[in-house]
Amino acid sequence: MRVSIAGVPYAQMKSRGRREGRTEWSNTVQQQTAHLEPLRGPCRVRVLFRLPPSKYPSDHPYGMDLDNLLKRFFDALEKTVFKSVPGRDGCVIELEAQKRRVGSDAEAGADVEIEPITDVERSWPGAER
C-alpha cells in the first residue's frame, strides 16, 4: 500500500515552536491512513518525510532527528494500519527512512509504502542458518 500524507511532519518530542503541531501531525496521519487495510503480520516500510524550511533551524542544519520523526509517525499508524497486528509497530521488520527539504509547508508531508512480508524467515539476513 502507498499513500502520500499532506501536512507538516513533527517529531516525537518538541521543545520549542508550535507544540500543538505534534498532535495535529498525529491526527493528520491517522485521518489520511484510516482508509487503508490494517496489516495482519510483519511488514517492510519505506517512508520519505518532506520537511519545510521551518524544520531546518540554524542550529540543526540537517533537519529534525529522523528517529524522532519515525516514533511519532509509527505511533499514529498504530491507530490505523498497525491496529490489528500483534505488537503494533513491532511488526515493522524492515525499514527505509529518508527526509528531504521542500520549499514550503504546502509541499510538506510524508510518502509511505507499506508492504506485507509473507516469508519472514527468508527476509532476515543469515536466516538460512
PLY file of the C-alpha trace (Angstrom):
ply
format ascii 1.0
element vertex 129
property float x
property float y
property float z
element edge 128
property int vertex1
property int vertex2
end_header
0.00 0.00 0.00
1.17 3.51 -0.79
-0.08 6.83 0.47
1.08 10.44 0.46
0.18 12.30 3.61
-0.13 16.07 3.35
0.88 18.15 6.36
3.90 19.34 8.29
5.69 16.41 9.99
6.51 16.69 13.67
8.87 14.63 15.80
8.01 12.75 18.98
9.18 15.50 21.32
9.24 19.21 20.65
10.88 21.70 22.97
10.23 24.89 21.03
7.89 26.41 18.49
4.35 25.12 17.82
3.99 22.32 20.34
0.37 21.72 19.28
1.78 20.70 15.89
2.68 17.30 17.37
-0.95 16.39 17.98
-2.03 17.91 14.67
0.50 15.78 12.76
-0.53 12.59 14.59
-4.20 13.31 13.83
-3.38 14.06 10.19
-1.53 10.75 9.77
-4.43 8.87 11.36
-7.06 10.63 9.21
-5.15 10.13 5.96
-4.41 6.43 6.61
-7.76 5.41 8.12
-8.94 4.04 4.75
-6.00 1.63 4.42
-6.38 -2.07 5.11
-4.92 -3.00 8.51
-1.93 -5.32 8.45
-2.09 -8.82 9.91
1.63 -9.60 10.12
5.18 -8.39 9.54
5.94 -5.69 7.00
8.52 -3.54 5.28
8.10 0.25 5.47
9.63 2.91 3.24
8.96 6.50 4.23
10.11 9.85 2.92
9.43 12.84 5.17
9.09 16.08 3.18
10.16 18.81 5.60
9.60 22.55 5.10
12.31 25.16 5.81
10.97 25.70 9.35
12.20 22.21 10.25
15.79 23.25 9.49
16.68 25.82 12.18
20.18 27.28 12.13
21.33 25.03 14.98
20.03 21.90 13.15
21.13 22.41 9.54
20.27 18.80 8.61
16.74 18.98 9.96
14.83 17.14 12.63
16.03 13.79 14.00
14.82 11.02 11.75
14.33 8.58 14.63
12.02 11.04 16.42
10.03 11.63 13.24
9.58 7.88 12.89
8.46 7.43 16.51
5.54 9.87 16.22
4.67 8.58 12.73
4.59 4.92 13.80
2.62 5.76 16.95
-0.02 7.39 14.73
-0.08 4.37 12.40
-0.81 2.17 15.44
-4.34 3.59 15.32
-4.82 2.60 11.67
-2.68 0.18 9.65
-0.92 -1.39 12.65
-4.05 -1.66 14.86
-4.82 -5.34 14.16
-1.34 -6.83 14.21
0.15 -8.24 17.42
2.86 -5.95 18.74
1.54 -2.99 16.71
4.52 -1.17 15.14
6.76 -4.03 16.22
5.53 -5.68 13.00
7.96 -3.47 11.06
10.91 -5.78 10.43
12.48 -3.78 7.61
12.67 0.00 7.35
13.96 2.58 4.90
13.54 6.20 6.01
14.61 9.50 4.48
13.98 13.17 4.98
14.10 15.80 2.29
13.78 19.56 2.38
10.89 21.07 0.44
10.18 24.71 -0.29
7.04 25.30 1.77
4.51 23.95 4.26
2.18 23.27 1.30
4.69 20.72 -0.08
5.35 19.11 3.32
4.21 15.64 4.35
5.24 12.04 4.14
5.21 9.46 1.36
4.90 5.96 2.75
4.90 2.49 1.26
4.00 -0.47 3.46
4.49 -3.95 2.09
3.47 -7.12 3.94
6.22 -9.74 4.23
4.90 -13.26 3.96
8.11 -15.24 4.32
9.67 -13.77 7.46
12.39 -16.41 7.79
13.77 -15.67 4.34
13.59 -11.89 4.84
16.23 -11.92 7.60
19.91 -11.91 6.59
21.52 -15.13 7.73
18.13 -16.81 8.30
19.25 -19.86 6.35
21.50 -20.89 9.28
0 1
1 2
2 3
3 4
4 5
5 6
6 7
7 8
8 9
9 10
10 11
11 12
12 13
13 14
14 15
15 16
16 17
17 18
18 19
19 20
20 21
21 22
22 23
23 24
24 25
25 26
26 27
27 28
28 29
29 30
30 31
31 32
32 33
33 34
34 35
35 36
36 37
37 38
38 39
39 40
40 41
41 42
42 43
43 44
44 45
45 46
46 47
47 48
48 49
49 50
50 51
51 52
52 53
53 54
54 55
55 56
56 57
57 58
58 59
59 60
60 61
61 62
62 63
63 64
64 65
65 66
66 67
67 68
68 69
69 70
70 71
71 72
72 73
73 74
74 75
75 76
76 77
77 78
78 79
79 80
80 81
81 82
82 83
83 84
84 85
85 86
86 87
87 88
88 89
89 90
90 91
91 92
92 93
93 94
94 95
95 96
96 97
97 98
98 99
99 100
100 101
101 102
102 103
103 104
104 105
105 106
106 107
107 108
108 109
109 110
110 111
111 112
112 113
113 114
114 115
115 116
116 117
117 118
118 119
119 120
120 121
121 122
122 123
123 124
124 125
125 126
126 127
127 128
